């Protein structure tokens, strides 16, 4: 029997892919005072998905928001491009066959003047999927 898939190994796989591309990554928020550029991962908990009519919920899918933060709009867009390139391969998840992350949607780059100095943000959402190995 295949174990019910868990979210954290998939998030670890995204973190590993981005870190291997020499990107700085945080989960759920960045520590106070960290200088950009960096990315912040905001994952949903995901859910097991039926693999057949037998109701065997061994496949898994979720979405993750990746927020790229930079000191300039150009730096933020560069980080977004590097993130996209790093996620252009199937995820490596132990005991699972990871799919290539699927870009879903995003938001325009925005400047946040409520922080000093101002920061720029680019947000993209990705679908993550895997099946038993």
Backbone as a printed PyTorch tensor [residue, N CA C, xyz], in Angstrom:
tensor([[[  0.8450,  -1.1880,   0.0000],
         [  0.0000,   0.0000,   0.0000],
         [  0.8840,   1.2430,   0.0000]],

        [[  0.5300,   2.2070,  -0.8190],
         [  1.2760,   3.4490,  -0.9360],
         [  0.7920,   4.4200,   0.1310]],

        [[  1.7420,   5.0910,   0.7920],
         [  1.3950,   6.0550,   1.8350],
         [  0.7120,   7.2760,   1.2290]],

        [[ -0.1430,   7.9040,   2.0140],
         [ -0.7840,   9.1470,   1.5920],
         [  0.3130,  10.1970,   1.4370]],

        [[  0.3700,  10.8840,   0.3050],
         [  1.4330,  11.8660,   0.0830],
         [  1.3290,  13.0600,   1.0290]],

        [[  2.4920,  13.6330,   1.3530],
         [  2.5720,  14.7670,   2.2760],
         [  3.0390,  16.0190,   1.5440]],

        [[  2.6720,  17.1730,   2.0620],
         [  3.0090,  18.4400,   1.4270],
         [  4.4790,  18.8170,   1.6170]],

        [[  5.0340,  18.6350,   2.8110],
         [  6.3680,  19.1610,   3.1060],
         [  7.4660,  18.6360,   2.1780]],

        [[  7.5020,  17.3430,   1.8130],
         [  8.5390,  16.9140,   0.8700],
         [  8.4490,  17.6370,  -0.4820]],

        [[  7.2640,  18.0120,  -0.8910],
         [  7.1060,  18.7410,  -2.1500],
         [  7.6260,  20.1750,  -2.0220]],

        [[  7.3550,  20.8080,  -0.8970],
         [  7.8560,  22.1600,  -0.6560],
         [  9.3720,  22.1270,  -0.5210]],

        [[  9.8920,  21.0880,   0.1280],
         [ 11.3480,  20.9230,   0.2100],
         [ 11.9560,  20.7800,  -1.1780]],

        [[ 11.2570,  20.1080,  -2.0950],
         [ 11.7450,  19.9380,  -3.4620],
         [ 11.7800,  21.2790,  -4.2030]],

        [[ 10.7660,  22.1120,  -3.9990],
         [ 10.7660,  23.4460,  -4.6080],
         [ 11.9170,  24.2600,  -4.0340]],

        [[ 12.0830,  24.2290,  -2.7170],
         [ 13.1690,  24.9590,  -2.0650],
         [ 14.5210,  24.4980,  -2.5980]],

        [[ 14.6960,  23.1960,  -2.7460],
         [ 15.9640,  22.6540,  -3.2580],
         [ 16.2240,  23.1170,  -4.6810]],

        [[ 15.1920,  23.1240,  -5.5290],
         [ 15.3590,  23.5660,  -6.9210],
         [ 15.7680,  25.0370,  -6.9800]],

        [[ 15.1380,  25.8640,  -6.1680],
         [ 15.4530,  27.2880,  -6.1770],
         [ 16.8210,  27.5590,  -5.5550]],

        [[ 17.1360,  26.8560,  -4.4880],
         [ 18.4380,  27.0180,  -3.8380],
         [ 19.5660,  26.5710,  -4.7640]],

        [[ 19.3360,  25.4860,  -5.5210],
         [ 20.3450,  25.0100,  -6.4770],
         [ 20.6020,  26.0540,  -7.5690]],

        [[ 19.6160,  26.9050,  -7.8290],
         [ 19.7730,  27.9850,  -8.8070],
         [ 20.3460,  29.2450,  -8.1530]],

        [[ 20.8440,  29.0920,  -6.9440],
         [ 21.4730,  30.1730,  -6.1730],
         [ 20.5050,  31.3180,  -5.8680]],

        [[ 19.2550,  30.9300,  -5.5660],
         [ 18.2480,  31.8920,  -5.1360],
         [ 18.0510,  31.7460,  -3.6310]],

        [[ 17.8320,  32.8470,  -2.9490],
         [ 17.5500,  32.8300,  -1.5150],
         [ 16.0540,  32.6320,  -1.3400]],

        [[ 15.6790,  31.6630,  -0.4970],
         [ 14.2730,  31.2690,  -0.3630],
         [ 13.8900,  31.1880,   1.1090]],

        [[ 12.6950,  31.6930,   1.4140],
         [ 12.1270,  31.5900,   2.7530],
         [ 10.7310,  30.9890,   2.6320]],

        [[ 10.2900,  30.3350,   3.6920],
         [  8.9630,  29.7200,   3.7280],
         [  8.0530,  30.5330,   4.6270]],

        [[  6.9610,  31.0660,   4.0650],
         [  5.9460,  31.7510,   4.8560],
         [  6.2630,  33.1770,   5.2290]],

        [[  7.4150,  33.6880,   4.8840],
         [  7.7940,  35.0680,   5.1880],
         [  9.3010,  35.1740,   5.3310]],

        [[  9.8060,  36.3720,   5.1560],
         [ 11.2370,  36.6070,   5.2890],
         [ 11.5340,  37.1580,   6.6810]],

        [[ 12.6940,  36.8250,   7.2320],
         [ 13.0610,  37.4030,   8.5280],
         [ 13.1710,  38.9300,   8.4370]],

        [[ 12.9360,  39.5910,   9.5280],
         [ 13.0100,  41.0530,   9.5880],
         [ 14.4120,  41.5250,   9.2020]],

        [[ 14.4740,  42.5260,   8.3400],
         [ 15.7440,  43.1500,   8.0050],
         [ 16.5750,  42.4540,   6.9370]],

        [[ 16.0300,  41.4260,   6.2960],
         [ 16.7700,  40.7280,   5.2450],
         [ 16.8030,  41.6020,   3.9920]],

        [[ 17.9790,  41.7190,   3.4010],
         [ 18.1230,  42.5350,   2.1950],
         [ 17.7090,  41.7300,   0.9640]],

        [[ 17.0050,  42.3660,   0.0380],
         [ 16.6280,  41.6800,  -1.2010],
         [ 17.8530,  41.5170,  -2.0970]],

        [[ 17.7740,  40.6420,  -3.0780],
         [ 16.6080,  39.9050,  -3.5330],
         [ 16.4280,  38.5890,  -2.7840]],

        [[ 15.1900,  38.1250,  -2.7490],
         [ 14.8550,  36.8300,  -2.1880],
         [ 13.4600,  36.4540,  -2.6400]],

        [[ 13.1100,  35.1850,  -2.4220],
         [ 11.7740,  34.6830,  -2.7300],
         [ 11.1420,  34.1330,  -1.4740]],

        [[  9.8240,  34.2640,  -1.3850],
         [  9.0780,  33.7120,  -0.2540],
         [  8.0390,  32.7350,  -0.8090]],

        [[  8.0300,  31.5370,  -0.2440],
         [  7.0840,  30.4950,  -0.6480],
         [  5.8770,  30.5140,   0.2730]],

        [[  4.6840,  30.5040,  -0.3320],
         [  3.4270,  30.4220,   0.4050],
         [  2.6470,  29.2330,  -0.1590]],

        [[  2.8750,  28.0330,   0.3930],
         [  2.2040,  26.8450,  -0.1590],
         [  0.8170,  26.6280,   0.4370]],

        [[ -0.0420,  26.0150,  -0.3570],
         [ -1.2920,  25.4990,   0.1930],
         [ -0.9720,  24.1010,   0.7350]],

        [[ -1.8110,  23.5440,   1.5980],
         [ -1.5030,  22.2300,   2.1550],
         [ -1.5970,  21.0950,   1.1450]],

        [[ -2.2220,  21.3370,   0.0020],
         [ -2.3310,  20.2810,  -1.0040],
         [ -3.3550,  19.2340,  -0.6170]],

        [[ -3.5170,  18.2570,  -1.5070],
         [ -4.5010,  17.2140,  -1.2520],
         [ -4.1640,  15.9680,  -2.0520]],

        [[ -4.4210,  14.8000,  -1.4450],
         [ -4.3090,  13.5750,  -2.2330],
         [ -5.4070,  13.5660,  -3.2970]],

        [[ -5.0970,  12.9850,  -4.4500],
         [ -6.0290,  12.9530,  -5.5640],
         [ -6.2060,  11.5080,  -6.0020]],

        [[ -7.4480,  11.1410,  -6.3470],
         [ -7.7230,   9.7760,  -6.8000],
         [ -6.9230,   9.4480,  -8.0490]],

        [[ -6.3360,   8.2570,  -8.0590],
         [ -5.5980,   7.7930,  -9.2250],
         [ -6.4710,   6.9320, -10.1320]],

        [[ -7.5900,   6.4500,  -9.5920],
         [ -8.4830,   5.6030, -10.3900],
         [ -9.8750,   5.6100,  -9.7660]],

        [[-10.7880,   4.9000, -10.3980],
         [-12.1390,   4.7830,  -9.8570],
         [-12.1660,   3.9860,  -8.5600]],

        [[-11.0950,   3.2870,  -8.2530],
         [-11.0200,   2.5250,  -7.0100],
         [-10.8250,   3.4320,  -5.7930]],

        [[-10.7300,   4.7570,  -6.0380],
         [-10.5980,   5.7490,  -4.9730],
         [ -9.2800,   5.6310,  -4.2260]],

        [[ -8.2320,   5.1400,  -4.8940],
         [ -6.9130,   5.0930,  -4.2700],
         [ -6.2710,   6.4740,  -4.4120]],

        [[ -6.2230,   7.1950,  -3.3170],
         [ -5.7560,   8.5920,  -3.3090],
         [ -4.2430,   8.6410,  -3.1040]],

        [[ -3.5300,   8.2630,  -4.1370],
         [ -2.0710,   8.2000,  -4.0510],
         [ -1.3980,   9.3080,  -4.8580]],

        [[ -2.1300,   9.9390,  -5.7610],
         [ -1.5790,  11.0900,  -6.4640],
         [ -1.7150,  12.3080,  -5.5540]],

        [[ -0.9920,  13.3560,  -5.8570],
         [ -1.0100,  14.5390,  -4.9960],
         [ -0.9220,  15.7840,  -5.8580]],

        [[ -1.6250,  16.8550,  -5.4430],
         [ -1.4660,  18.1460,  -6.1030],
         [ -1.7030,  19.2820,  -5.1280]],

        [[ -1.1150,  20.4060,  -5.4670],
         [ -1.2220,  21.5840,  -4.6250],
         [ -0.8830,  22.8050,  -5.4620]],

        [[ -1.0440,  23.9730,  -4.8630],
         [ -0.5520,  25.2010,  -5.4740],
         [  0.4060,  25.8690,  -4.4990]],

        [[  1.2970,  26.6460,  -5.0670],
         [  2.2350,  27.4040,  -4.2510],
         [  2.3660,  28.7880,  -4.8620]],

        [[  2.3400,  29.7840,  -4.0060],
         [  2.6050,  31.1520,  -4.4500],
         [  4.0640,  31.4370,  -4.1550]],

        [[  4.7580,  31.9630,  -5.1440],
         [  6.1520,  32.3670,  -4.9530],
         [  6.2080,  33.8700,  -5.1740]],

        [[  6.5910,  34.5870,  -4.1410],
         [  6.7110,  36.0320,  -4.2040],
         [  8.1820,  36.3950,  -4.2980]],

        [[  8.5700,  37.0100,  -5.4060],
         [  9.9510,  37.4590,  -5.5970],
         [ 10.0360,  38.9110,  -5.1330]],

        [[ 11.0550,  39.2100,  -4.3340],
         [ 11.2150,  40.5310,  -3.7380],
         [ 12.5540,  41.1090,  -4.1750]],

        [[ 12.5300,  42.3680,  -4.5920],
         [ 13.7600,  43.0220,  -5.0170],
         [ 13.7900,  44.4810,  -4.6220]],

        [[ 14.9750,  45.0750,  -4.7230],
         [ 15.1560,  46.4970,  -4.4210],
         [ 14.7280,  47.3650,  -5.5940]],

        [[ 14.6750,  46.7610,  -6.7970],
         [ 14.2290,  47.4690,  -8.0010],
         [ 13.2710,  46.5580,  -8.7590]],

        [[ 12.5160,  47.1250,  -9.6600],
         [ 11.6170,  46.3120, -10.4910],
         [ 12.4280,  45.3350, -11.3320]],

        [[ 13.5640,  45.7900, -11.8530],
         [ 14.4150,  44.9290, -12.6810],
         [ 14.9590,  43.7540, -11.8850]],

        [[ 15.4010,  44.0000, -10.6600],
         [ 15.9230,  42.9280,  -9.8170],
         [ 14.8230,  41.9110,  -9.5090]],

        [[ 13.6210,  42.3980,  -9.2730],
         [ 12.4980,  41.5180,  -8.9870],
         [ 12.1540,  40.6580, -10.1970]],

        [[ 12.1090,  41.2540, -11.3690],
         [ 11.8100,  40.4930, -12.5850],
         [ 12.9160,  39.4950, -12.9030]],

        [[ 14.1640,  39.8610, -12.6310],
         [ 15.2700,  38.9210, -12.8280],
         [ 15.0980,  37.7110, -11.9270]],

        [[ 14.7070,  37.9400, -10.6830],
         [ 14.4830,  36.8350,  -9.7520],
         [ 13.3150,  35.9650, -10.2140]],

        [[ 12.2810,  36.5940, -10.7520],
         [ 11.1350,  35.8390, -11.2700],
         [ 11.5630,  34.9750, -12.4590]],

        [[ 12.3900,  35.5260, -13.3480],
         [ 12.8960,  34.7470, -14.4870],
         [ 13.7450,  33.5690, -14.0200]],

        [[ 14.6050,  33.8120, -13.0540],
         [ 15.4670,  32.7390, -12.5320],
         [ 14.6430,  31.6730, -11.8110]],

        [[ 13.5680,  32.0870, -11.1570],
         [ 12.6650,  31.1320, -10.5060],
         [ 12.0050,  30.2410, -11.5540]],

        [[ 11.5110,  30.8540, -12.6150],
         [ 10.8660,  30.0980, -13.6940],
         [ 11.8390,  29.0900, -14.3000]],

        [[ 13.0750,  29.5100, -14.5290],
         [ 14.0840,  28.6050, -15.0910],
         [ 14.3870,  27.4540, -14.1260]],

        [[ 14.4460,  27.7340, -12.8290],
         [ 14.7470,  26.6970, -11.8330],
         [ 13.6230,  25.6750, -11.7230]],

        [[ 12.4020,  26.0770, -12.0320],
         [ 11.2570,  25.1780, -11.9320],
         [ 10.8990,  24.5430, -13.2790]],

        [[ 11.8230,  24.5810, -14.2160],
         [ 11.5660,  24.0250, -15.5420],
         [ 11.9830,  22.5590, -15.6460]],

        [[ 11.9380,  21.8610, -14.5430],
         [ 12.2500,  20.4260, -14.5170],
         [ 11.3290,  19.7710, -13.4920]],

        [[ 11.0770,  18.4760, -13.6390],
         [ 10.2470,  17.8030, -12.6410],
         [ 10.8620,  17.9190, -11.2450]],

        [[ 10.0030,  18.0220, -10.2380],
         [ 10.4880,  18.0860,  -8.8560],
         [ 11.0400,  16.7330,  -8.4290]],

        [[ 12.0440,  16.7620,  -7.5820],
         [ 12.6340,  15.5420,  -7.0410],
         [ 12.0860,  15.3530,  -5.6280]],

        [[ 11.1700,  14.3910,  -5.4970],
         [ 10.5210,  14.1020,  -4.2160],
         [ 10.7480,  12.6210,  -3.9200]],

        [[ 11.3470,  12.3220,  -2.7760],
         [ 11.6730,  10.9410,  -2.4150],
         [ 10.4350,  10.0500,  -2.4600]],

        [[ 10.5480,   8.9140,  -3.1620],
         [  9.4620,   7.9550,  -3.2370],
         [  8.3210,   8.3600,  -4.1540]],

        [[  8.4860,   9.4750,  -4.8790],
         [  7.4260,   9.9970,  -5.7330],
         [  8.0100,  10.3330,  -7.1060]],

        [[  7.1570,  10.4290,  -8.0800],
         [  7.5380,  10.9440,  -9.3820],
         [  6.9440,  12.3400,  -9.4850]],

        [[  7.8040,  13.3430,  -9.3700],
         [  7.3360,  14.7220,  -9.4190],
         [  7.1140,  15.1740, -10.8420]],

        [[  6.0690,  15.9300, -11.0520],
         [  5.8070,  16.5320, -12.3520],
         [  6.5580,  17.8580, -12.4300]],

        [[  6.7160,  18.3570, -13.6280],
         [  7.2720,  19.6950, -13.8050],
         [  6.2330,  20.6800, -13.2700]],

        [[  6.6250,  21.6320, -12.3990],
         [  5.6560,  22.6190, -11.9120],
         [  5.0200,  23.3780, -13.0830]],

        [[  3.7300,  23.6620, -12.9350],
         [  2.9710,  24.3360, -13.9880],
         [  2.6700,  25.7720, -13.5620]],

        [[  3.1490,  26.7330, -14.3380],
         [  2.8630,  28.1380, -14.0490],
         [  1.3750,  28.3900, -14.2640]],

        [[  0.7170,  28.9730, -13.2810],
         [ -0.7210,  29.2280, -13.3660],
         [ -1.0210,  30.6780, -13.7180]],

        [[ -0.6420,  31.5730, -12.8480],
         [ -0.9250,  32.9810, -13.0700],
         [ -0.0070,  33.8050, -12.1840]],

        [[ -0.1300,  35.0950, -12.2890],
         [  0.7000,  35.9800, -11.4880],
         [  0.0780,  37.3560, -11.3960]],

        [[  0.8180,  38.2520, -10.7760],
         [  0.3650,  39.6340, -10.6410],
         [  1.4800,  40.5430, -11.1330]],

        [[  1.1330,  41.7290, -11.5730],
         [  2.1570,  42.6780, -12.0210],
         [  3.1110,  43.0370, -10.8850]],

        [[  4.2830,  43.4800, -11.2580],
         [  5.2440,  43.9660, -10.2640],
         [  4.6490,  45.1920,  -9.5900]],

        [[  4.7410,  45.2130,  -8.2680],
         [  4.2370,  46.3640,  -7.5070],
         [  5.3300,  46.8880,  -6.5840]],

        [[  5.2790,  48.1730,  -6.3460],
         [  6.2260,  48.8300,  -5.4400],
         [  5.5180,  49.0610,  -4.1120]],

        [[  6.2060,  48.7220,  -3.0210],
         [  5.6650,  48.9120,  -1.6820],
         [  6.3900,  50.0870,  -1.0320]],

        [[  5.7090,  51.2150,  -0.9580],
         [  6.2980,  52.4100,  -0.3460],
         [  6.0740,  52.4590,   1.1610]],

        [[  5.4230,  51.4300,   1.7210],
         [  5.1900,  51.3970,   3.1600],
         [  6.3990,  50.8800,   3.9300]],

        [[  7.4300,  50.4470,   3.2070],
         [  8.6760,  50.0160,   3.8510],
         [  9.7910,  50.9500,   3.3930]],

        [[ 10.8280,  51.0680,   4.2260],
         [ 11.9600,  51.9280,   3.9020],
         [ 13.2250,  51.0950,   3.8960]],

        [[ 13.9400,  51.0590,   2.7810],
         [ 13.5970,  51.6410,   1.4850],
         [ 12.4670,  50.8460,   0.8260]],

        [[ 11.8150,  51.4220,  -0.1860],
         [ 10.7320,  50.7160,  -0.8820],
         [ 11.2190,  49.4040,  -1.4930]],

        [[ 10.3290,  48.4110,  -1.5580],
         [ 10.6410,  47.1270,  -2.1780],
         [  9.6500,  46.8700,  -3.3060]],

        [[ 10.0630,  45.9940,  -4.2210],
         [  9.2190,  45.5940,  -5.3460],
         [  8.8820,  44.1220,  -5.2160]],

        [[  7.6650,  43.7490,  -5.5930],
         [  7.1850,  42.3840,  -5.4690],
         [  6.6270,  41.8870,  -6.8000]],

        [[  6.9270,  40.6420,  -7.1230],
         [  6.3080,  39.9560,  -8.2640],
         [  5.7860,  38.6250,  -7.7310]],

        [[  4.5260,  38.3400,  -8.0100],
         [  3.8730,  37.1580,  -7.4660],
         [  3.4820,  36.2150,  -8.6000]],

        [[  3.7990,  34.9280,  -8.4210],
         [  3.3690,  33.9110,  -9.3890],
         [  2.8670,  32.6960,  -8.6230]],

        [[  1.8480,  32.0450,  -9.1740],
         [  1.3280,  30.8040,  -8.5890],
         [  1.6880,  29.6400,  -9.5020]],

        [[  2.0090,  28.5180,  -8.8560],
         [  2.4100,  27.3040,  -9.5630],
         [  1.5870,  26.1310,  -9.0540]],

        [[  1.2820,  25.1780,  -9.9510],
         [  0.6440,  23.9180,  -9.5470],
         [  1.7500,  22.8790,  -9.4070]],

        [[  1.7070,  22.1510,  -8.2950],
         [  2.6510,  21.0630,  -8.0300],
         [  1.8820,  19.7600,  -8.0620]],

        [[  2.4820,  18.7360,  -8.6670],
         [  1.8420,  17.4190,  -8.7370],
         [  2.8890,  16.3190,  -8.6210]],

        [[  2.4310,  15.1800,  -8.1020],
         [  3.2960,  14.0040,  -8.0920],
         [  2.4430,  12.7470,  -8.0580]],

        [[  3.0810,  11.6390,  -8.4260],
         [  2.4600,  10.3250,  -8.4010],
         [  3.4210,   9.3820,  -7.7030]],

        [[  2.9530,   8.2110,  -7.2670],
         [  3.8770,   7.2630,  -6.6400],
         [  4.9830,   6.8650,  -7.6130]],

        [[  6.1710,   6.6430,  -7.0790],
         [  7.3130,   6.2530,  -7.9220],
         [  7.1600,   4.8060,  -8.3620]]])
